[in-house]
Amino acid sequence: MISLLLMGSGIAWALININSLPMVVDMVEDARIGTFTGLYYLFSTMAAIAGPNINGWIIQLSNKNYNSVMLVAPLFMIGALILMWGVRRGEAKIVTA
């Protein structure tokens, strides 16, 4: 059951990630788009590097029980959801012709 929940959460999270860079670009003024795009990719890359290491530590701490990742993953998803609730901006800018 938890695997199905995580698959659904993964699909939902992919839909959020598709829109995250455009949201970052819409939140900043035009002069700082490059800076914030770089920061976006920096933190995305850091997460991609840290994620497998954290999962490896969880597996080692649980005596090589790979199922423990499926128990800890929802906690990280809930933490990410709480952080995303804090985002109050990011709507598209109104463009006047």
The first five atom37 places (N, CA, C, CB, O) and aatype in JSON, in Angstrom:
{
  "aatype": [12, 9, 15, 10, 10, 10, 12, 7, 15, 7, 9, 0, 17, 0, 10, 9, 2, 9, 2, 15, 10, 14, 12, 19, 19, 3, 12, 19, 6, 3, 0, 1, 9, 7, 16, 13, 16, 7, 10, 18, 18, 10, 13, 15, 16, 12, 0, 0, 9, 0, 7, 14, 2, 9, 2, 7, 17, 9, 9, 5, 10, 15, 2, 11, 2, 18, 2, 15, 19, 12, 10, 19, 0, 14, 10, 13, 12, 9, 7, 0, 10, 9, 10, 12, 17, 7, 19, 1, 1, 7, 6, 0, 11, 9, 19, 16, 0],
  "atom_mask": [
    [1, 1, 1, 1, 1],
    [1, 1, 1, 1, 1],
    [1, 1, 1, 1, 1],
    [1, 1, 1, 1, 1],
    [1, 1, 1, 1, 1],
    [1, 1, 1, 1, 1],
    [1, 1, 1, 1, 1],
    [1, 1, 1, 0, 1],
    [1, 1, 1, 1, 1],
    [1, 1, 1, 0, 1],
    [1, 1, 1, 1, 1],
    [1, 1, 1, 1, 1],
    [1, 1, 1, 1, 1],
    [1, 1, 1, 1, 1],
    [1, 1, 1, 1, 1],
    [1, 1, 1, 1, 1],
    [1, 1, 1, 1, 1],
    [1, 1, 1, 1, 1],
    [1, 1, 1, 1, 1],
    [1, 1, 1, 1, 1],
    [1, 1, 1, 1, 1],
    [1, 1, 1, 1, 1],
    [1, 1, 1, 1, 1],
    [1, 1, 1, 1, 1],
    [1, 1, 1, 1, 1],
    [1, 1, 1, 1, 1],
    [1, 1, 1, 1, 1],
    [1, 1, 1, 1, 1],
    [1, 1, 1, 1, 1],
    [1, 1, 1, 1, 1],
    [1, 1, 1, 1, 1],
    [1, 1, 1, 1, 1],
    [1, 1, 1, 1, 1],
    [1, 1, 1, 0, 1],
    [1, 1, 1, 1, 1],
    [1, 1, 1, 1, 1],
    [1, 1, 1, 1, 1],
    [1, 1, 1, 0, 1],
    [1, 1, 1, 1, 1],
    [1, 1, 1, 1, 1],
    [1, 1, 1, 1, 1],
    [1, 1, 1, 1, 1],
    [1, 1, 1, 1, 1],
    [1, 1, 1, 1, 1],
    [1, 1, 1, 1, 1],
    [1, 1, 1, 1, 1],
    [1, 1, 1, 1, 1],
    [1, 1, 1, 1, 1],
    [1, 1, 1, 1, 1],
    [1, 1, 1, 1, 1],
    [1, 1, 1, 0, 1],
    [1, 1, 1, 1, 1],
    [1, 1, 1, 1, 1],
    [1, 1, 1, 1, 1],
    [1, 1, 1, 1, 1],
    [1, 1, 1, 0, 1],
    [1, 1, 1, 1, 1],
    [1, 1, 1, 1, 1],
    [1, 1, 1, 1, 1],
    [1, 1, 1, 1, 1],
    [1, 1, 1, 1, 1],
    [1, 1, 1, 1, 1],
    [1, 1, 1, 1, 1],
    [1, 1, 1, 1, 1],
    [1, 1, 1, 1, 1],
    [1, 1, 1, 1, 1],
    [1, 1, 1, 1, 1],
    [1, 1, 1, 1, 1],
    [1, 1, 1, 1, 1],
    [1, 1, 1, 1, 1],
    [1, 1, 1, 1, 1],
    [1, 1, 1, 1, 1],
    [1, 1, 1, 1, 1],
    [1, 1, 1, 1, 1],
    [1, 1, 1, 1, 1],
    [1, 1, 1, 1, 1],
    [1, 1, 1, 1, 1],
    [1, 1, 1, 1, 1],
    [1, 1, 1, 0, 1],
    [1, 1, 1, 1, 1],
    [1, 1, 1, 1, 1],
    [1, 1, 1, 1, 1],
    [1, 1, 1, 1, 1],
    [1, 1, 1, 1, 1],
    [1, 1, 1, 1, 1],
    [1, 1, 1, 0, 1],
    [1, 1, 1, 1, 1],
    [1, 1, 1, 1, 1],
    [1, 1, 1, 1, 1],
    [1, 1, 1, 0, 1],
    [1, 1, 1, 1, 1],
    [1, 1, 1, 1, 1],
    [1, 1, 1, 1, 1],
    [1, 1, 1, 1, 1],
    [1, 1, 1, 1, 1],
    [1, 1, 1, 1, 1],
    [1, 1, 1, 1, 1]
  ],
  "atom_positions": [
    [[0.83, -1.2, 0.0], [0.0, 0.0, 0.0], [0.87, 1.26, 0.0], [-0.94, 0.0, 1.22], [0.59, 2.22, -0.72]],
    [[1.92, 1.24, 0.81], [2.76, 2.43, 0.89], [3.51, 2.67, -0.42], [3.75, 2.3, 2.04], [3.79, 3.81, -0.78]],
    [[3.84, 1.6, -1.13], [4.5, 1.73, -2.43], [3.6, 2.44, -3.44], [4.92, 0.35, -2.97], [4.06, 3.29, -4.2]],
    [[2.32, 2.1, -3.45], [1.37, 2.78, -4.34], [1.23, 4.25, -3.97], [0.01, 2.1, -4.29], [1.14, 5.11, -4.85]],
    [[1.2, 4.54, -2.69], [1.11, 5.93, -2.22], [2.35, 6.71, -2.66], [0.96, 5.98, -0.69], [2.24, 7.86, -3.1]],
    [[3.52, 6.1, -2.53], [4.74, 6.76, -2.94], [4.81, 6.96, -4.46], [5.95, 5.97, -2.47], [5.34, 7.97, -4.93]],
    [[4.29, 6.01, -5.22], [4.27, 6.18, -6.68], [3.38, 7.36, -7.06], [3.77, 4.89, -7.37], [3.76, 8.18, -7.91]],
    [[2.23, 7.45, -6.44], [1.34, 8.58, -6.71], [1.96, 9.9, -6.28], [0.0, 0.0, 0.0], [1.84, 10.91, -6.98]],
    [[2.63, 9.88, -5.14], [3.31, 11.09, -4.67], [4.45, 11.48, -5.6], [3.85, 10.88, -3.24], [4.67, 12.67, -5.85]],
    [[5.15, 10.49, -6.12], [6.24, 10.77, -7.06], [5.73, 11.42, -8.34], [0.0, 0.0, 0.0], [6.35, 12.34, -8.87]],
    [[4.61, 10.94, -8.83], [4.02, 11.54, -10.03], [3.58, 12.96, -9.75], [2.82, 10.7, -10.52], [3.81, 13.86, -10.56]],
    [[2.94, 13.18, -8.59], [2.52, 14.53, -8.22], [3.73, 15.45, -8.05], [1.68, 14.5, -6.93], [3.69, 16.61, -8.45]],
    [[4.79, 14.93, -7.45], [5.98, 15.75, -7.25], [6.64, 16.08, -8.59], [6.97, 15.03, -6.33], [7.19, 17.17, -8.74]],
    [[6.59, 15.18, -9.54], [7.13, 15.47, -10.88], [6.36, 16.62, -11.53], [7.07, 14.21, -11.77], [6.96, 17.46, -12.19]],
    [[5.05, 16.65, -11.35], [4.25, 17.74, -11.89], [4.62, 19.07, -11.23], [2.76, 17.46, -11.7], [4.59, 20.11, -11.89]],
    [[4.96, 19.06, -9.96], [5.4, 20.28, -9.28], [6.76, 20.69, -9.8], [5.46, 20.07, -7.75], [6.99, 21.88, -10.06]],
    [[7.67, 19.75, -9.96], [9.02, 20.08, -10.42], [9.03, 20.66, -11.83], [9.91, 18.84, -10.38], [9.87, 21.5, -12.14]],
    [[8.12, 20.24, -12.66], [8.04, 20.78, -14.02], [7.81, 22.28, -13.97], [6.92, 20.09, -14.83], [8.34, 23.03, -14.8]],
    [[7.02, 22.73, -13.02], [6.66, 24.13, -12.93], [7.53, 24.93, -11.98], [5.24, 24.26, -12.52], [7.31, 26.13, -11.82]],
    [[8.51, 24.34, -11.34], [9.27, 25.06, -10.33], [10.22, 26.1, -10.92], [10.05, 24.09, -9.5], [10.32, 27.2, -10.38]],
    [[10.93, 25.79, -12.0], [11.82, 26.79, -12.59], [11.03, 27.98, -13.16], [12.67, 26.16, -13.69], [11.42, 29.12, -12.9]],
    [[9.95, 27.77, -13.91], [9.17, 28.95, -14.34], [8.66, 29.78, -13.16], [7.99, 28.5, -15.2], [8.56, 31.0, -13.26]],
    [[8.33, 29.12, -12.05], [7.87, 29.86, -10.87], [9.0, 30.72, -10.31], [7.36, 28.88, -9.79], [8.78, 31.86, -9.92]],
    [[10.21, 30.17, -10.26], [11.36, 30.93, -9.77], [11.6, 32.13, -10.68], [12.63, 30.04, -9.68], [11.85, 33.23, -10.2]],
    [[11.55, 31.92, -11.99], [11.78, 33.0, -12.95], [10.72, 34.09, -12.8], [11.79, 32.45, -14.4], [11.04, 35.27, -12.9]],
    [[9.47, 33.71, -12.56], [8.4, 34.69, -12.41], [8.49, 35.47, -11.11], [7.07, 34.01, -12.5], [7.93, 36.56, -11.0]],
    [[9.19, 34.93, -10.11], [9.27, 35.59, -8.81], [10.31, 36.7, -8.74], [9.56, 34.57, -7.75], [10.24, 37.55, -7.85]],
    [[11.27, 36.73, -9.65], [12.37, 37.69, -9.55], [12.29, 38.71, -10.68], [13.73, 36.96, -9.58], [11.67, 38.47, -11.72]],
    [[12.93, 39.85, -10.44], [12.98, 40.85, -11.51], [13.93, 40.38, -12.6], [13.41, 42.23, -10.96], [14.78, 39.52, -12.37]],
    [[13.78, 40.94, -13.77], [14.51, 40.46, -14.95], [16.02, 40.51, -14.77], [14.12, 41.28, -16.15], [16.73, 39.67, -15.33]],
    [[16.53, 41.47, -14.01], [17.99, 41.61, -13.85], [18.6, 40.47, -13.04], [18.31, 42.94, -13.18], [19.81, 40.25, -13.11]],
    [[17.8, 39.74, -12.29], [18.33, 38.68, -11.42], [17.91, 37.27, -11.84], [17.88, 38.92, -10.02], [18.1, 36.32, -11.08]],
    [[17.35, 37.13, -13.02], [16.88, 35.81, -13.47], [18.05, 34.81, -13.53], [16.21, 35.91, -14.86], [17.9, 33.67, -13.11]],
    [[19.18, 35.23, -14.05], [20.33, 34.33, -14.17], [20.83, 33.86, -12.82], [0.0, 0.0, 0.0], [21.18, 32.69, -12.66]],
    [[20.88, 34.77, -11.84], [21.33, 34.41, -10.49], [20.41, 33.37, -9.87], [21.4, 35.66, -9.6], [20.88, 32.36, -9.33]],
    [[19.13, 33.6, -9.95], [18.19, 32.69, -9.31], [18.06, 31.38, -10.07], [16.83, 33.34, -9.18], [17.79, 30.34, -9.46]],
    [[18.24, 31.41, -11.39], [18.26, 30.16, -12.16], [19.47, 29.32, -11.74], [18.3, 30.45, -13.68], [19.36, 28.11, -11.58]],
    [[20.62, 29.97, -11.56], [21.81, 29.26, -11.09], [21.61, 28.66, -9.72], [0.0, 0.0, 0.0], [22.0, 27.52, -9.47]],
    [[21.0, 29.44, -8.81], [20.73, 28.91, -7.46], [19.76, 27.74, -7.52], [20.16, 30.01, -6.56], [19.91, 26.76, -6.78]],
    [[18.75, 27.84, -8.38], [17.8, 26.75, -8.54], [18.51, 25.46, -8.95], [16.73, 27.12, -9.6], [18.29, 24.4, -8.36]],
    [[19.38, 25.56, -9.96], [20.1, 24.37, -10.43], [21.13, 23.89, -9.41], [20.77, 24.65, -11.77], [21.38, 22.69, -9.31]],
    [[21.74, 24.81, -8.66], [22.69, 24.41, -7.62], [22.01, 23.54, -6.58], [23.32, 25.65, -6.96], [22.49, 22.46, -6.24]],
    [[20.88, 24.02, -6.06], [20.2, 23.26, -5.02], [19.55, 21.99, -5.55], [19.15, 24.12, -4.35], [19.45, 21.0, -4.83]],
    [[19.1, 22.0, -6.8], [18.57, 20.77, -7.4], [19.66, 19.71, -7.52], [17.96, 21.06, -8.79], [19.43, 18.54, -7.24]],
    [[20.85, 20.15, -7.93], [21.96, 19.22, -8.06], [22.41, 18.72, -6.69], [23.13, 19.88, -8.78], [22.71, 17.53, -6.53]],
    [[22.46, 19.61, -5.7], [22.84, 19.18, -4.35], [21.86, 18.14, -3.81], [22.9, 20.39, -3.4], [22.27, 17.2, -3.14]],
    [[20.57, 18.31, -4.1], [19.58, 17.32, -3.66], [19.79, 15.99, -4.37], [18.16, 17.85, -3.91], [19.63, 14.93, -3.76]],
    [[20.13, 16.04, -5.66], [20.38, 14.81, -6.41], [21.62, 14.09, -5.9], [20.52, 15.1, -7.9], [21.71, 12.86, -6.0]],
    [[22.58, 14.83, -5.37], [23.79, 14.22, -4.82], [23.52, 13.68, -3.42], [24.94, 15.24, -4.79], [23.95, 12.57, -3.09]],
    [[22.81, 14.44, -2.61], [22.59, 14.05, -1.21], [21.57, 12.92, -1.07], [22.12, 15.25, -0.41], [21.69, 12.09, -0.17]],
    [[20.57, 12.88, -1.94], [19.49, 11.89, -1.82], [19.97, 10.44, -1.76], [0.0, 0.0, 0.0], [19.61, 9.73, -0.83]],
    [[20.75, 9.99, -2.72], [21.22, 8.6, -2.67], [22.1, 8.31, -1.44], [21.99, 8.28, -3.93], [22.07, 7.21, -0.9]],
    [[22.88, 9.3, -1.02], [23.71, 9.1, 0.17], [22.86, 8.96, 1.42], [24.68, 10.26, 0.33], [23.13, 8.1, 2.27]],
    [[21.84, 9.78, 1.55], [20.95, 9.68, 2.71], [20.22, 8.34, 2.7], [19.92, 10.84, 2.71], [20.08, 7.7, 3.74]],
    [[19.76, 7.92, 1.52], [19.11, 6.6, 1.44], [20.08, 5.49, 1.82], [18.58, 6.36, 0.02], [19.69, 4.54, 2.5]],
    [[21.34, 5.59, 1.4], [22.33, 4.59, 1.79], [22.55, 4.55, 3.28], [0.0, 0.0, 0.0], [22.68, 3.48, 3.87]],
    [[22.6, 5.73, 3.92], [22.76, 5.77, 5.38], [21.57, 5.14, 6.08], [22.96, 7.22, 5.87], [21.72, 4.43, 7.08]],
    [[20.36, 5.41, 5.56], [19.16, 4.83, 6.16], [19.22, 3.3, 6.06], [17.87, 5.36, 5.47], [18.88, 2.61, 7.02]],
    [[19.64, 2.79, 4.92], [19.75, 1.34, 4.74], [20.8, 0.76, 5.68], [20.1, 1.0, 3.27], [20.57, -0.29, 6.28]],
    [[21.94, 1.42, 5.81], [22.98, 0.93, 6.72], [22.51, 0.96, 8.17], [24.25, 1.77, 6.57], [22.77, 0.01, 8.91]],
    [[21.84, 2.02, 8.58], [21.38, 2.13, 9.97], [20.28, 1.11, 10.3], [20.87, 3.53, 10.23], [20.09, 0.76, 11.46]],
    [[19.58, 0.65, 9.27], [18.5, -0.32, 9.51], [18.96, -1.76, 9.26], [17.3, 0.0, 8.64], [18.13, -2.64, 9.01]],
    [[20.26, -2.0, 9.32], [20.79, -3.35, 9.13], [20.49, -3.91, 7.74], [20.23, -4.28, 10.18], [20.06, -5.05, 7.61]],
    [[20.73, -3.12, 6.73], [20.54, -3.5, 5.32], [19.1, -3.89, 4.99], [21.46, -4.65, 4.98], [18.85, -4.78, 4.18]],
    [[18.16, -3.21, 5.65], [16.75, -3.42, 5.37], [16.31, -2.36, 4.35], [15.88, -3.35, 6.68], [16.05, -1.22, 4.72]],
    [[16.24, -2.74, 3.09], [15.91, -1.8, 2.03], [14.47, -1.3, 2.13], [16.14, -2.44, 0.68], [14.16, -0.24, 1.58]],
    [[13.62, -2.02, 2.8], [12.24, -1.58, 2.99], [12.16, -0.33, 3.87], [11.41, -2.7, 3.6], [11.16, 0.39, 3.83]],
    [[13.18, -0.08, 4.65], [13.16, 1.09, 5.53], [13.12, 2.4, 4.74], [14.37, 1.08, 6.45], [12.62, 3.41, 5.23]],
    [[13.65, 2.37, 3.51], [13.58, 3.57, 2.66], [12.12, 3.91, 2.37], [14.37, 3.36, 1.33], [11.75, 5.09, 2.34]],
    [[11.3, 2.89, 2.16], [9.88, 3.12, 1.88], [9.14, 3.64, 3.11], [9.23, 1.84, 1.4], [8.07, 4.24, 2.97]],
    [[9.68, 3.44, 4.28], [9.05, 3.96, 5.48], [9.49, 5.39, 5.78], [9.36, 3.07, 6.67], [8.74, 6.17, 6.36]],
    [[10.71, 5.73, 5.38], [11.24, 7.07, 5.65], [10.85, 8.06, 4.55], [12.77, 7.01, 5.79], [10.71, 9.25, 4.81]],
    [[10.67, 7.58, 3.33], [10.35, 8.45, 2.19], [9.11, 9.32, 2.43], [10.14, 7.61, 0.95], [9.13, 10.5, 2.08]],
    [[8.03, 8.79, 3.01], [6.88, 9.67, 3.26], [7.21, 10.82, 4.2], [5.74, 8.86, 3.83], [6.62, 11.9, 4.08]],
    [[8.12, 10.62, 5.12], [8.51, 11.72, 6.01], [9.17, 12.85, 5.24], [9.45, 11.22, 7.12], [8.91, 14.03, 5.49]],
    [[10.03, 12.49, 4.29], [10.66, 13.51, 3.45], [9.62, 14.19, 2.55], [11.77, 12.89, 2.6], [9.7, 15.4, 2.32]],
    [[8.67, 13.44, 2.05], [7.61, 14.02, 1.22], [6.76, 15.0, 2.02], [6.73, 12.91, 0.62], [6.39, 16.06, 1.52]],
    [[6.45, 14.64, 3.25], [5.67, 15.53, 4.11], [6.47, 16.8, 4.42], [5.26, 14.81, 5.42], [5.93, 17.9, 4.43]],
    [[7.77, 16.63, 4.69], [8.63, 17.8, 4.93], [8.66, 18.72, 3.73], [0.0, 0.0, 0.0], [8.6, 19.94, 3.88]],
    [[8.76, 18.15, 2.52], [8.76, 18.96, 1.3], [7.42, 19.66, 1.11], [9.08, 18.08, 0.07], [7.37, 20.81, 0.68]],
    [[6.34, 18.97, 1.42], [5.02, 19.58, 1.3], [4.87, 20.76, 2.25], [3.92, 18.54, 1.57], [4.32, 21.8, 1.87]],
    [[5.35, 20.61, 3.46], [5.3, 21.71, 4.43], [6.1, 22.9, 3.93], [5.83, 21.26, 5.81], [5.65, 24.04, 4.05]],
    [[7.28, 22.66, 3.37], [8.09, 23.75, 2.84], [7.41, 24.41, 1.64], [9.47, 23.23, 2.44], [7.49, 25.63, 1.49]],
    [[6.75, 23.64, 0.79], [6.07, 24.23, -0.37], [4.84, 25.05, 0.03], [5.65, 23.13, -1.34], [4.47, 25.98, -0.68]],
    [[4.22, 24.71, 1.16], [3.09, 25.51, 1.64], [3.53, 26.92, 2.0], [2.44, 24.83, 2.84], [2.72, 27.85, 2.01]],
    [[4.81, 27.09, 2.29], [5.32, 28.41, 2.63], [5.49, 29.32, 1.43], [0.0, 0.0, 0.0], [5.72, 30.52, 1.6]],
    [[5.39, 28.79, 0.22], [5.55, 29.6, -0.99], [4.26, 30.37, -1.22], [5.91, 28.72, -2.23], [3.19, 29.77, -1.38]],
    [[4.37, 31.69, -1.23], [3.17, 32.52, -1.39], [3.16, 33.32, -2.69], [3.06, 33.46, -0.22], [2.19, 34.02, -2.99]],
    [[4.24, 33.23, -3.46], [4.33, 33.96, -4.71], [4.7, 33.01, -5.82], [5.34, 35.12, -4.62], [4.92, 31.82, -5.58]],
    [[4.78, 33.52, -7.02], [5.2, 32.7, -8.14], [4.2, 32.66, -9.27], [0.0, 0.0, 0.0], [4.36, 31.9, -10.22]],
    [[3.15, 33.48, -9.16], [2.18, 33.54, -10.24], [2.81, 34.26, -11.43], [0.86, 34.25, -9.78], [3.75, 35.04, -11.27]],
    [[2.29, 33.99, -12.6], [2.81, 34.62, -13.8], [2.64, 36.13, -13.75], [2.12, 34.05, -15.05], [1.65, 36.64, -13.22]],
    [[3.62, 36.83, -14.3], [3.56, 38.29, -14.36], [2.58, 38.71, -15.44], [4.97, 38.89, -14.63], [2.41, 38.04, -16.45]],
    [[1.94, 39.83, -15.2], [1.02, 40.38, -16.2], [1.86, 41.15, -17.22], [-0.07, 41.3, -15.55], [2.59, 42.07, -16.87]],
    [[1.73, 40.77, -18.48], [2.49, 41.42, -19.54], [1.55, 42.37, -20.28], [3.11, 40.36, -20.53], [0.49, 41.97, -20.76]],
    [[1.97, 43.63, -20.35], [1.17, 44.61, -21.09], [1.8, 44.83, -22.45], [1.06, 45.95, -20.31], [3.02, 44.96, -22.57]],
    [[0.98, 44.88, -23.46], [1.5, 45.01, -24.83], [1.77, 46.44, -25.22], [0.54, 44.42, -25.81], [2.21, 46.69, -26.34]]
  ]
}
